[in-house]
């Protein structure tokens, strides 16, 4: 049986992806922003999708590998969030998403360290 922390992180990563989508839908459209938005949606969605996959991993080595992908996708999401152009009224939301992606990176990093022992 899974513990509740796994479910909490599954929910948190899902909410991160949903919040990114809402943010993108309110961001100004341009050729550049549209391309950045595509990358951002992919990477933010991959965080949670890979975490779910990690919870179903077949070995400890597999689990650690997939969690490293979660950390990588969180870091990539942060990159795209820092690159996208926003309206002033969306800047606070962008900063919150950057903070969440940073926190997710740290959480996945801690899981890696703990699991690698």
C-alpha beads as a LAMMPS data file, in Angstrom:
LAMMPS data file: protein, C-alpha beads

117 atoms
116 bonds

1 atom types
1 bond types

-500.0 500.0 xlo xhi
-500.0 500.0 ylo yhi
-500.0 500.0 zlo zhi

Masses

1 110.0

Atoms # bond

1 1 1 0.000 0.000 0.000
2 1 1 1.276 3.478 -0.856
3 1 1 1.752 6.035 1.859
4 1 1 -0.094 9.338 1.802
5 1 1 3.072 11.328 1.023
6 1 1 3.188 9.732 -2.426
7 1 1 -0.383 10.753 -3.080
8 1 1 0.297 14.257 -1.774
9 1 1 3.198 14.640 -4.208
10 1 1 1.114 13.177 -7.029
11 1 1 -1.531 15.808 -6.321
12 1 1 1.068 18.541 -5.972
13 1 1 2.690 17.736 -9.314
14 1 1 -0.725 17.533 -10.975
15 1 1 -1.656 20.933 -9.546
16 1 1 1.663 22.341 -10.745
17 1 1 0.855 21.209 -14.289
18 1 1 -2.670 22.599 -14.102
19 1 1 -1.389 25.927 -12.764
20 1 1 1.139 26.124 -15.593
21 1 1 -1.626 25.513 -18.136
22 1 1 -3.773 28.272 -16.593
23 1 1 -0.766 30.589 -16.638
24 1 1 -0.044 29.791 -20.306
25 1 1 -3.664 30.372 -21.263
26 1 1 -3.461 33.890 -19.804
27 1 1 -0.016 34.716 -21.221
28 1 1 0.370 36.928 -24.278
29 1 1 0.621 35.063 -27.536
30 1 1 3.546 35.608 -29.873
31 1 1 5.659 33.383 -32.059
32 1 1 8.327 33.151 -29.372
33 1 1 5.974 32.742 -26.410
34 1 1 3.987 30.080 -28.230
35 1 1 7.117 27.952 -28.684
36 1 1 8.212 28.480 -25.083
37 1 1 4.685 27.649 -23.911
38 1 1 4.756 24.313 -25.754
39 1 1 8.017 23.368 -24.063
40 1 1 6.724 24.526 -20.678
41 1 1 3.512 22.505 -20.924
42 1 1 5.492 19.401 -21.880
43 1 1 8.080 19.686 -19.117
44 1 1 5.595 20.612 -16.372
45 1 1 3.326 17.718 -17.341
46 1 1 6.268 15.331 -17.390
47 1 1 7.055 16.051 -13.744
48 1 1 3.856 14.439 -12.482
49 1 1 3.633 11.770 -15.169
50 1 1 7.129 10.564 -14.361
51 1 1 6.464 10.664 -10.631
52 1 1 3.460 8.375 -11.094
53 1 1 5.659 6.089 -13.182
54 1 1 8.340 6.108 -10.470
55 1 1 5.773 4.952 -7.912
56 1 1 5.143 1.935 -10.118
57 1 1 8.824 1.208 -10.743
58 1 1 10.056 -2.366 -10.804
59 1 1 13.268 -1.831 -8.858
60 1 1 15.021 0.659 -6.608
61 1 1 17.419 1.522 -9.437
62 1 1 14.490 2.156 -11.776
63 1 1 12.793 4.322 -9.121
64 1 1 15.883 6.488 -8.619
65 1 1 16.372 6.880 -12.365
66 1 1 12.785 8.056 -12.910
67 1 1 12.913 10.404 -9.912
68 1 1 16.022 11.955 -11.492
69 1 1 13.928 12.566 -14.596
70 1 1 11.295 14.266 -12.391
71 1 1 13.995 16.540 -10.999
72 1 1 15.283 17.268 -14.504
73 1 1 11.796 18.121 -15.790
74 1 1 11.199 20.405 -12.783
75 1 1 14.431 22.205 -13.561
76 1 1 13.504 22.498 -17.232
77 1 1 10.093 23.905 -16.283
78 1 1 11.805 26.534 -14.166
79 1 1 13.995 27.464 -17.124
80 1 1 11.008 27.985 -19.436
81 1 1 9.139 29.919 -16.738
82 1 1 12.095 32.262 -16.422
83 1 1 12.251 32.689 -20.196
84 1 1 8.601 33.306 -21.069
85 1 1 7.402 36.879 -21.516
86 1 1 4.464 37.860 -19.339
87 1 1 2.153 40.727 -18.702
88 1 1 2.837 42.618 -15.501
89 1 1 -0.365 41.279 -13.941
90 1 1 0.901 37.692 -14.453
91 1 1 4.345 38.282 -12.987
92 1 1 3.322 37.232 -9.464
93 1 1 1.827 33.997 -10.785
94 1 1 4.997 33.310 -12.799
95 1 1 7.143 33.834 -9.697
96 1 1 4.968 31.407 -7.711
97 1 1 5.360 28.794 -10.439
98 1 1 9.133 29.314 -10.478
99 1 1 9.123 28.833 -6.691
100 1 1 7.035 25.665 -6.981
101 1 1 9.311 24.197 -9.651
102 1 1 12.322 24.969 -7.427
103 1 1 10.658 23.301 -4.438
104 1 1 9.807 20.249 -6.550
105 1 1 13.445 20.044 -7.668
106 1 1 14.538 20.058 -4.027
107 1 1 11.965 17.442 -3.037
108 1 1 13.049 15.112 -5.827
109 1 1 16.695 15.739 -4.938
110 1 1 15.979 14.748 -1.336
111 1 1 14.144 11.611 -2.488
112 1 1 17.170 10.680 -4.593
113 1 1 19.578 11.136 -1.682
114 1 1 17.338 9.216 0.707
115 1 1 16.700 6.397 -1.761
116 1 1 20.339 6.075 -2.762
117 1 1 21.374 5.139 0.796

Bonds

1 1 1 2
2 1 2 3
3 1 3 4
4 1 4 5
5 1 5 6
6 1 6 7
7 1 7 8
8 1 8 9
9 1 9 10
10 1 10 11
11 1 11 12
12 1 12 13
13 1 13 14
14 1 14 15
15 1 15 16
16 1 16 17
17 1 17 18
18 1 18 19
19 1 19 20
20 1 20 21
21 1 21 22
22 1 22 23
23 1 23 24
24 1 24 25
25 1 25 26
26 1 26 27
27 1 27 28
28 1 28 29
29 1 29 30
30 1 30 31
31 1 31 32
32 1 32 33
33 1 33 34
34 1 34 35
35 1 35 36
36 1 36 37
37 1 37 38
38 1 38 39
39 1 39 40
40 1 40 41
41 1 41 42
42 1 42 43
43 1 43 44
44 1 44 45
45 1 45 46
46 1 46 47
47 1 47 48
48 1 48 49
49 1 49 50
50 1 50 51
51 1 51 52
52 1 52 53
53 1 53 54
54 1 54 55
55 1 55 56
56 1 56 57
57 1 57 58
58 1 58 59
59 1 59 60
60 1 60 61
61 1 61 62
62 1 62 63
63 1 63 64
64 1 64 65
65 1 65 66
66 1 66 67
67 1 67 68
68 1 68 69
69 1 69 70
70 1 70 71
71 1 71 72
72 1 72 73
73 1 73 74
74 1 74 75
75 1 75 76
76 1 76 77
77 1 77 78
78 1 78 79
79 1 79 80
80 1 80 81
81 1 81 82
82 1 82 83
83 1 83 84
84 1 84 85
85 1 85 86
86 1 86 87
87 1 87 88
88 1 88 89
89 1 89 90
90 1 90 91
91 1 91 92
92 1 92 93
93 1 93 94
94 1 94 95
95 1 95 96
96 1 96 97
97 1 97 98
98 1 98 99
99 1 99 100
100 1 100 101
101 1 101 102
102 1 102 103
103 1 103 104
104 1 104 105
105 1 105 106
106 1 106 107
107 1 107 108
108 1 108 109
109 1 109 110
110 1 110 111
111 1 111 112
112 1 112 113
113 1 113 114
114 1 114 115
115 1 115 116
116 1 116 117
